[in-house]
Amino acid sequence: MPSELHGIKAADIHAKIRLLIDGMVNIKDTTGEFLLKLEDGRVIDTKGWNDWEWTHGIGLYGIWQYYQLTGDESCLKIIEDWFRDRFAAGGTTKNINTMSVFLTLAFVYEKTRNPIYLPWLEAWAEWAYHDLGRTRFGGMQHTTYNMMNDEQLWDDTLMMTVVPLAKIGLVLDRPHYVAEAKRQFLIHLKYLFDTRTGLFFHGWTFEDGGHNFARALWARGNSWLTIVIPEFIELLDLERTDPPLYHHLRDSLLAQCEALVPLQHPETGLWRTLLDVPEAEGSYPESSATAGFAFGMLKAQRKKYIAGTAFEAPAVLALKGVLANIDERGELMNTSFGTAMGHDLQHYKDIPITSMPYGQAMAIMALVEFLRISSSNDKQGDEIKNEEPSSVPETIYYVEDGVYVAASDRNIMFSGECAAVKAFMIRFFAKYDDDIQWDVKVSWEPLDASCRDGNEASSSGTQME
């Protein structure tokens, strides 16, 4: 891929992602402030890595995104170790939020076909399809560990349960799951979309005559929509398989993105936790939502769900804002804690700020999408195609075995960890040396300090030290 785009170096992005992953799996709640205490005596560690809540579901999916891009087996091991440990502990209570981990597991099962995963996928998907509580008109009721939330629809549900159900439906060939996921998108958009602004309310209740609670245009809730709409369109190939739904979702996303742009801080790139409330009135800048917006805008542009490049500049500004909020421990700063439904706007202003696994994960997703979109505009799909060019007559960007390659008629640039780059270069020149009839300068951007010296070679002498 290009070594630098919009002033952001690819090597720096990879280093930040690895730092975020390390921060995510080692994060600790040192004070116990963010423990979720249940009536049955259980205590759920929502901040630490070794428990089971939506925070971990989003965390797993962020790591999976990076694994899809790079093929880094250490990422897959983190994911599979998490599931091994949670399953060994006997699982947990089924609810909207705990269902979130099965989006990643469905992808892992699709790749590995590990038979241990199948009964878990089947049992939880059957629960979501048949037994999960429904609101009036059949919407998935946002039930959590400690709240039934009768007759309530939340933005979060689409990310936490609906997309996982759709993916399981595809992997297990159960089209009725997919159909139900489509229906849930239609129901949620009907009641949560604010036609006045183009943004989304946090929630809706059918009780008390029906209303949107505080009518909060909450940033992270909106970012779930910015994430899940392009994810869902791609997952189900809706442009081809269901054009009416495709256009409805795409147009909703376009309206949201248009509404978001003027609300972004022009210098920091961040959005406020209440999008339409000034910072002077207590609506603080929020990093996790900003990462979600960057991801969705970049992906929608890459996949051409949104025409043109109108949202590239806001997305890149947001990405730079996210990068500025990653600290030396690999934690995303200015992330708001998990947020229940608010009956007034003050509720959202009072949510504490703390690093959380989902913050790191949403940052990873945005950074991965930036790597995808900067690699090549014609590379489509979940993974950048792992292809080598038959020759190198023009600049070509691609990834293989965690090594990023930019090859042209005069230069070849590699980016990756030292050992991986050296091994790849040996294979590369063994295959293409006969095709390269000129003196080609070869360089790479090492991601580890051990590879800082002697990082140039040529096709006429490909021996590596």
C-alpha positions in Angstrom: 0.0 0.0 0.0 1.2 3.6 -0.2 3.7 4.4 2.5 1.8 7.6 3.3 -1.6 9.0 2.6 -3.1 12.3 3.9 0.1 12.7 5.9 -0.5 9.4 7.8 2.2 6.6 7.4 1.0 3.0 7.0 3.7 1.8 9.3 2.5 4.1 12.0 -1.1 2.9 11.6 0.0 -0.7 12.0 2.0 0.2 15.1 -1.0 2.0 16.6 -3.3 -1.0 15.9 -1.0 -3.4 17.6 -0.7 -1.0 20.5 -4.5 -0.8 20.7 -4.9 -4.6 20.7 -2.3 -4.9 23.4 -4.1 -2.2 25.4 -7.5 -3.9 24.9 -6.5 -7.3 26.1 -4.6 -6.0 29.1 -7.0 -3.3 30.2 -8.0 -3.4 33.9 -10.7 -1.9 36.1 -8.3 -1.1 39.0 -11.0 0.6 41.2 -14.0 -1.7 40.5 -15.9 1.4 39.4 -17.1 -0.2 36.2 -18.1 -3.6 37.5 -21.7 -4.6 36.7 -23.3 -6.2 39.8 -26.3 -8.4 39.1 -29.2 -9.4 41.4 -28.1 -13.1 41.2 -24.7 -12.2 42.7 -22.7 -12.3 39.6 -20.3 -9.5 38.9 -19.6 -8.7 35.2 -16.2 -7.0 34.5 -17.3 -4.7 31.7 -13.9 -3.0 31.4 -11.4 -5.9 31.7 -10.9 -8.4 28.9 -11.8 -11.6 30.7 -15.6 -11.4 30.8 -18.6 -11.5 28.5 -20.5 -8.3 27.7 -21.1 -6.2 24.6 -17.9 -4.4 25.3 -16.1 -7.6 24.6 -18.2 -8.3 21.5 -17.1 -5.1 19.9 -13.5 -5.7 21.0 -13.4 -9.1 19.4 -14.8 -7.7 16.1 -12.1 -5.0 16.0 -9.4 -7.7 16.3 -11.1 -9.8 13.7 -11.1 -6.9 11.3 -7.3 -6.6 11.6 -6.9 -10.3 11.3 -9.0 -10.2 8.0 -6.7 -7.6 6.7 -3.3 -9.0 7.7 -3.7 -12.7 8.3 -1.8 -12.2 11.6 -2.3 -15.5 13.4 -1.7 -13.8 16.8 -5.0 -12.0 16.4 -6.9 -15.2 15.6 -5.3 -16.7 18.7 -6.5 -13.9 20.9 -10.0 -14.4 19.6 -10.1 -18.2 19.9 -8.5 -18.0 23.4 -11.3 -15.7 24.5 -14.0 -18.0 23.3 -12.2 -21.1 24.7 -12.1 -19.5 28.2 -15.6 -18.2 28.1 -17.1 -21.5 27.0 -15.0 -23.4 29.6 -16.7 -21.1 32.2 -20.1 -22.2 31.0 -21.2 -19.2 29.0 -23.5 -16.5 30.2 -27.0 -15.1 30.2 -28.5 -14.6 26.8 -29.5 -11.0 26.1 -29.1 -8.4 23.3 -25.6 -7.3 24.4 -24.1 -10.8 25.1 -25.2 -11.9 21.6 -22.7 -9.5 20.1 -19.7 -11.9 20.4 -21.3 -14.2 17.9 -20.7 -12.0 15.0 -17.0 -12.6 15.3 -17.5 -16.3 16.2 -19.6 -16.8 13.0 -16.7 -15.5 10.9 -14.2 -17.6 12.8 -16.4 -20.7 12.4 -16.7 -20.0 8.7 -12.9 -20.0 8.4 -12.0 -22.9 10.8 -15.1 -25.1 10.9 -14.2 -25.9 14.5 -17.1 -28.1 15.5 -17.0 -26.8 19.1 -18.4 -23.5 17.9 -21.4 -24.9 16.0 -23.7 -25.7 18.9 -23.0 -22.2 20.4 -23.9 -20.5 17.2 -27.0 -22.6 16.8 -28.3 -22.2 20.3 -27.9 -18.4 20.5 -29.2 -17.8 17.0 -32.3 -19.9 17.8 -32.8 -17.9 20.9 -32.5 -14.6 19.1 -34.9 -15.7 16.4 -37.6 -17.4 18.6 -37.2 -16.5 22.2 -35.8 -13.0 22.4 -38.5 -10.6 23.7 -40.2 -8.5 21.0 -41.9 -5.1 21.2 -45.1 -4.2 19.5 -44.8 -4.8 15.7 -42.0 -7.4 16.4 -39.0 -5.3 17.1 -36.2 -6.9 19.1 -36.6 -5.6 22.7 -33.3 -4.3 24.0 -33.0 -6.7 27.0 -29.7 -6.5 29.0 -28.2 -8.2 32.0 -30.1 -6.2 34.5 -33.0 -4.5 32.6 -35.8 -5.9 30.5 -36.5 -2.6 28.8 -40.0 -3.6 27.9 -41.2 -2.2 24.6 -37.9 -0.4 23.9 -36.0 -0.2 20.6 -32.3 1.0 20.8 -29.8 1.8 18.1 -27.3 -0.6 19.8 -29.5 -3.6 19.0 -28.6 -3.6 15.3 -24.9 -4.0 16.1 -25.2 -6.3 19.0 -27.8 -8.8 17.8 -29.2 -8.2 14.4 -26.0 -8.3 12.3 -24.7 -11.4 14.2 -28.0 -13.1 13.5 -27.7 -12.3 9.8 -24.1 -13.6 9.6 -25.0 -16.8 11.4 -27.9 -17.2 8.9 -25.5 -17.0 6.0 -22.9 -19.3 7.5 -25.4 -21.9 8.6 -27.6 -21.5 5.5 -30.7 -20.4 7.4 -32.4 -17.7 5.3 -35.1 -17.1 7.8 -32.4 -15.6 10.1 -31.4 -13.2 7.3 -35.0 -12.3 6.6 -35.6 -11.5 10.3 -32.4 -9.3 10.3 -33.7 -7.3 7.4 -37.0 -6.8 9.1 -35.3 -5.6 12.2 -33.4 -3.0 10.2 -36.6 -1.7 8.8 -38.4 -1.6 12.2 -35.5 0.2 13.9 -35.0 2.8 11.2 -38.7 3.5 11.2 -38.8 4.5 14.8 -35.3 5.8 15.4 -34.6 8.0 12.3 -35.1 11.7 12.9 -36.5 13.1 9.7 -35.8 16.6 10.9 -32.1 16.3 11.2 -31.2 13.1 9.3 -29.6 11.7 12.5 -30.9 8.9 14.8 -32.4 9.0 18.2 -31.0 6.7 20.9 -34.2 4.9 21.5 -38.0 4.5 21.2 -40.6 3.1 23.5 -44.1 2.0 22.6 -45.3 2.7 26.1 -46.8 6.0 27.2 -48.2 6.7 23.8 -44.8 6.1 22.1 -41.9 8.5 22.2 -38.1 8.8 21.7 -37.3 9.4 25.4 -35.1 12.5 25.7 -34.9 12.7 21.9 -31.2 12.4 22.4 -29.1 12.5 19.2 -26.4 10.5 21.0 -23.1 10.2 19.2 -22.2 6.5 19.8 -25.7 5.4 19.2 -25.5 7.2 15.9 -22.2 5.6 15.2 -23.6 2.1 15.5 -25.8 3.0 12.5 -22.8 4.5 10.6 -21.0 1.2 11.2 -23.8 -1.4 10.7 -25.4 0.0 7.5 -22.4 -0.5 5.3 -21.5 -3.7 7.1 -25.0 -5.1 6.5 -25.2 -4.0 2.9 -21.9 -5.7 2.2 -22.7 -8.8 4.3 -25.9 -9.5 2.4 -24.7 -8.0 -1.0 -28.0 -6.0 -0.8 -27.3 -4.0 -3.9 -27.6 -7.2 -5.9 -29.9 -9.3 -3.8 -32.4 -6.7 -2.4 -32.2 -3.4 -4.3 -35.1 -1.7 -2.5 -33.6 -2.4 1.0 -30.2 -1.4 -0.3 -31.5 2.0 -1.5 -33.4 2.6 1.8 -30.3 1.9 3.9 -27.9 3.7 1.7 -30.1 6.8 1.6 -30.5 6.7 5.4 -26.7 6.6 5.7 -26.2 9.4 3.3 -28.7 11.6 5.2 -26.9 10.8 8.4 -23.4 11.6 7.0 -24.6 14.9 5.6 -26.0 15.8 9.0 -22.8 14.8 10.8 -20.3 17.0 8.8 -21.3 20.4 10.1 -21.3 19.0 13.7 -17.7 17.9 13.6 -15.1 20.0 15.4 -13.1 21.7 12.6 -9.8 21.3 14.4 -9.9 18.2 16.6 -12.0 16.2 14.2 -14.1 14.9 17.1 -17.9 14.9 17.5 -19.6 15.6 20.8 -21.4 13.0 22.8 -24.7 14.8 22.2 -24.2 15.7 18.6 -26.4 18.9 18.5 -25.5 20.2 22.0 -22.6 22.6 22.4 -19.6 21.7 24.5 -20.3 24.8 26.6 -23.5 23.1 27.7 -21.8 19.9 28.8 -21.6 17.8 25.7 -18.0 16.6 25.7 -15.9 15.4 22.7 -16.2 11.6 22.4 -13.6 9.5 20.7 -15.3 6.1 20.2 -18.2 7.6 18.3 -15.8 9.6 16.2 -14.0 6.3 15.3 -17.3 4.8 14.3 -18.2 7.7 12.1 -14.8 7.5 10.4 -15.1 3.8 9.8 -18.6 4.1 8.2 -17.8 7.1 6.0 -14.6 5.5 4.7 -16.2 2.1 4.1 -19.3 3.6 2.4 -16.9 5.5 0.1 -14.7 2.5 -0.6 -17.6 0.3 -1.4 -19.2 3.1 -3.4 -22.4 3.0 -1.4 -22.0 6.8 -1.3 -20.9 8.4 -4.5 -17.9 10.7 -4.7 -15.5 11.7 -2.1 -17.5 14.3 -0.1 -17.0 12.5 3.2 -13.3 11.6 2.8 -12.0 14.8 4.3 -14.3 14.6 7.4 -13.4 11.0 7.8 -9.6 11.6 7.6 -9.9 14.5 10.0 -11.8 12.2 12.4 -9.2 9.5 12.0 -6.5 12.0 12.9 -8.5 12.9 16.0 -8.7 9.3 16.9 -5.0 8.9 16.5 -4.4 11.9 18.7 -6.4 10.2 21.5 -4.5 6.9 21.6 -2.2 7.0 24.6 1.1 5.2 25.2 -0.8 2.3 26.9 -2.9 1.6 23.8 -6.1 3.0 25.3 -8.5 5.3 23.5 -9.0 8.3 25.6 -12.2 10.4 25.8 -14.4 7.3 25.5 -17.7 7.4 27.3 -18.7 4.5 29.5 -21.6 2.2 28.5 -24.7 4.3 28.3 -28.3 3.2 29.2 -31.3 5.0 27.8 -31.6 8.6 29.0 -34.9 10.3 29.9 -33.2 13.7 29.8 -30.1 15.1 28.1 -28.3 15.5 31.4 -28.1 11.8 31.6 -25.7 11.7 28.6 -23.6 14.6 29.9 -23.1 12.8 33.2 -21.8 9.5 31.7 -18.1 9.1 32.9 -15.2 9.0 30.5 -12.9 5.9 30.7 -11.0 3.7 28.3 -13.0 0.6 27.3 -12.4 -2.4 25.0 -15.0 -1.1 22.6 -13.2 2.2 22.3 -10.0 0.5 21.3 -11.9 -1.8 18.9 -13.8 1.1 17.2 -10.4 2.8 16.7 -9.0 -0.4 15.2 -11.9 -0.7 12.9 -11.4 2.9 11.6 -7.7 2.4 11.2 -8.1 -0.9 9.4 -10.7 0.7 7.0 -8.2 3.5 6.3 -5.6 0.9 5.4 -8.1 -0.8 3.1 -9.2 2.4 1.4 -5.7 3.6 0.9 -4.5 0.3 -0.5 -6.4 0.4 -3.8 -9.7 1.8 -4.8 -10.5 -1.3 -6.8 -9.9 -3.8 -4.0 -13.4 -4.7 -2.8 -14.7 -7.1 -0.1 -13.9 -8.1 3.4 -10.2 -8.9 2.6 -7.7 -7.2 0.3 -7.1 -9.9 -2.4 -4.0 -11.8 -1.6 -2.7 -11.8 -5.1 0.8 -11.2 -6.5 1.0 -9.3 -9.9 2.1 -11.4 -12.9 4.6 -8.6 -13.6 5.2 -5.1 -12.2 4.6 -2.7 -15.1 2.6 -0.2 -13.0 2.1 0.7 -9.3 0.2 -2.1 -7.6 -0.8 -2.2 -3.9 -1.7 -5.4 -2.1 -1.1 -7.4 1.0 0.1 -11.0 1.6 1.1 -12.7 4.8 1.0 -9.4 6.7 3.4 -7.7 4.3 2.2 -4.6 2.4 3.6 -4.2 -1.1 3.7 -1.2 -3.5 5.3 -2.3 -6.7 6.1 -0.1 -9.7 8.4 -0.2 -12.7 11.3 1.4 -10.7 10.6 0.8 -7.1 9.2 -1.9 -4.8 8.3 -0.9 -1.2 7.5 -3.4 1.5 6.0 -2.7 4.9 5.8 -5.2 7.7 7.6 -6.9 10.5 11.3 -7.7 9.7 11.2 -11.5 9.5 8.0 -11.5 7.5 9.3 -8.9 5.0 12.6 -10.8 4.5 10.8 -14.1 3.9 8.4 -12.5 1.5 11.1 -10.7 -0.5 12.9 -13.9 -1.1 9.7 -15.5 -2.4 8.8 -12.4 -4.4 12.1 -12.3 -6.3 12.3 -16.1 -6.7 9.0 -15.8 -8.6 9.5 -12.5 -10.5 13.2 -12.1 -11.1 13.0 -13.1 -14.7 10.3 -10.5 -15.3 12.3 -7.7 -13.8 14.7 -6.6 -16.5 15.8 -3.4 -14.9 17.5 -2.3 -11.7 14.7 -1.9 -9.2 15.2 -0.2 -5.9 13.7 -2.1 -3.1 13.0 -0.6 0.3 10.8 -1.3 3.3 9.3 0.3 6.3 10.1 -1.9 9.2 7.6 -2.1 12.1 10.2 -3.4 14.5 13.5 -1.8 15.5 15.6 -4.8 14.7 15.1 -4.1 11.1 16.1 -0.5 11.0 19.5 -0.9 9.4 20.3 -2.1 5.9 16.8 -1.7 4.5 17.6 -1.3 0.9 18.4 -3.8 -1.8 18.0 -4.2 -5.6 16.7 -6.8 -8.0 20.3 -7.4 -9.1 21.3 -8.4 -5.6 18.4 -9.7 -3.5 20.5 -11.2 -0.7 19.3 -10.0 2.7 21.4 -9.4 5.8 
